[in-house]
Amino acid sequence: MGGVSPDATARTASITRSEALLQRARAVTPGGVNSPVRAFAAVGGTPRFIRSAHGAWLTDVDGNEYVDLICSWGPMLLGHAHPEVQAAVAEAVARGTSYGAPTEPEAELAEEIVARTPVDMVRFVSTGTEATMSAIRLARGFTGRDMVVKFTGCYHGHVDALLAAAGSGPATLALPGTPGVPESGTALTLVLPYHDRAAVTEAFAVHGDRIACLITEAAPGNMGVIEPEPGFNEFLARTCTEHGALFVSDEVMTGFRASKHGQWGLDGAVEGWRPDLMTFGKVMGGGFPAAAFGGRADVMHHLAPEGPVYQAGTLSGNPIATTAGLATLRLADDAVYAHLTKAGDVVKTAAAEALSAAGVPHGVQSAGTMFSVFFTDRPVRDFDGASSQDTSAFAAFFHGMLDAGVHLPPSAYEGWFLSSAHDDRALQTVLDALPGAARAAAAATGM
Ligand SMILES: Cc1ncc(COP(=O)(O)O)c(C=O)c1O
């Protein structure tokens, strides 16, 4: 074990503990973080190292408190350290933490997910990335086809085939979006602009007999929140069906958050269609690494051990993670979603008022209980629109909020996440912070 030498301690005495920890972490971890966006690269400054969190509040290692609008990037629907989730987890941990054999909470969580969504069956994995990767493998195995269609600006985890997002027209093959992904890794991925029906129609007209699946975020949340235009997801589902491809709806972010039944509860359930496969994560793990993919029984039966498509995981369906997810979903009743709607309305209205008063171009967009604030006044319906934001205004706004005790996601391309624990005191702190942050954004606009 290393540790900090007395000299190093003396040298760091005048800096915050977060700064000191960042220095230490950087020496042993790229960027000092284990997921890039945590590093504050887009907004500048030092990421706060968090010591603890309760309800709507984060406490950093320097003792500063923040209203948390990250909520672990979605999972903490009930807020942090919810007593009933904590108790269920503590009880499960006392019995052991991983067996490599099936357990009761796995079956119960699967039943809960099947009850809330249109999937017939699910298979558990540990991350959303694994879920989308496995869903695509299953779609390819089921259809015997090799191509995948995705949309620019939709994030499905860091799966090689899905990191393609740049520069390709409807019928052209994509280039890799990151070094380390060989061209062959994305050569079978078609990347289309979101909301572009003509591009979808053309892609299927040209490649329809080779397309295994189309994957989309059920409502994009990784280029800011974009509500799918009425009928768009249904159009995608229908187009896939017409060409014998599978429609994969990625609800890792929207699942059990946009509504009790995810984004599907807001469109598919109303319009009477269902995806062939779906992916879930975040909320269903209750703050632990748990995710899932699921769908039509005839497709899911192609998975090993029943079928030939191999997929496995040492910690898949981990009893602690599934216990936390089960406790979370059982607590996530109508009252929780009603609270998220109400609290969201309060924050959205106040943010729009503060930014308007300061003269900062902005737009607020929602999908169910999810929402984000765009730093552009153009309605955003695709990645090009999201990219037209004034990111320097956002960075100034972000720091204005942070200084006033509100921790937003450090990116202009993310939703603002609330929980059922965001009570009047937490919301008031947000409301109090907004005008100053908006003025800071105004000062930075167009810099
Ligand atoms: C829609 C969507 N799909 C997949 C993922 C990947 O999930 P994970 O980060 O658990 O691998 C994310 C993560 O943010 C996501 O938002």
The ligand as a Tripos MOL2 file, in Angstrom:
@<TRIPOS>MOLECULE
LIG
   16    16     1     0     0
SMALL
NO_CHARGES

@<TRIPOS>ATOM
      1 C1        -29.3630    4.8010  -22.5490 C.3       1 LIG1
      2 C2        -28.1460    4.1690  -21.9660 C.ar      1 LIG1
      3 N1        -27.7830    2.9470  -22.3820 N.ar      1 LIG1
      4 C3        -26.6950    2.3330  -21.8810 C.ar      1 LIG1
      5 C4        -25.9100    2.9410  -20.9340 C.ar      1 LIG1
      6 C5        -24.7070    2.2420  -20.3970 C.3       1 LIG1
      7 O1        -24.9160    1.8670  -19.0660 O.3       1 LIG1
      8 P1        -23.6740    1.6180  -18.1030 P.3       1 LIG1
      9 O2        -23.0460    2.9440  -17.8460 O.co2     1 LIG1
     10 O3        -24.2780    0.9840  -16.8850 O.co2     1 LIG1
     11 O4        -22.7500    0.6720  -18.8100 O.co2     1 LIG1
     12 C6        -26.2450    4.2010  -20.4770 C.ar      1 LIG1
     13 C7        -25.4140    4.8990  -19.4730 C.2       1 LIG1
     14 O5        -25.5300    6.0630  -19.2090 O.2       1 LIG1
     15 C8        -27.4020    4.8410  -21.0060 C.ar      1 LIG1
     16 O6        -27.7710    6.0700  -20.5990 O.3       1 LIG1
@<TRIPOS>BOND
     1     1     2 1
     2     2     3 ar
     3     2    15 ar
     4     3     4 ar
     5     4     5 ar
     6     5     6 1
     7     5    12 ar
     8     6     7 1
     9     7     8 1
    10     8     9 2
    11     8    10 1
    12     8    11 1
    13    12    13 1
    14    12    15 ar
    15    13    14 2
    16    15    16 1
@<TRIPOS>SUBSTRUCTURE
     1 LIG1         1 GROUP 0 **** ****
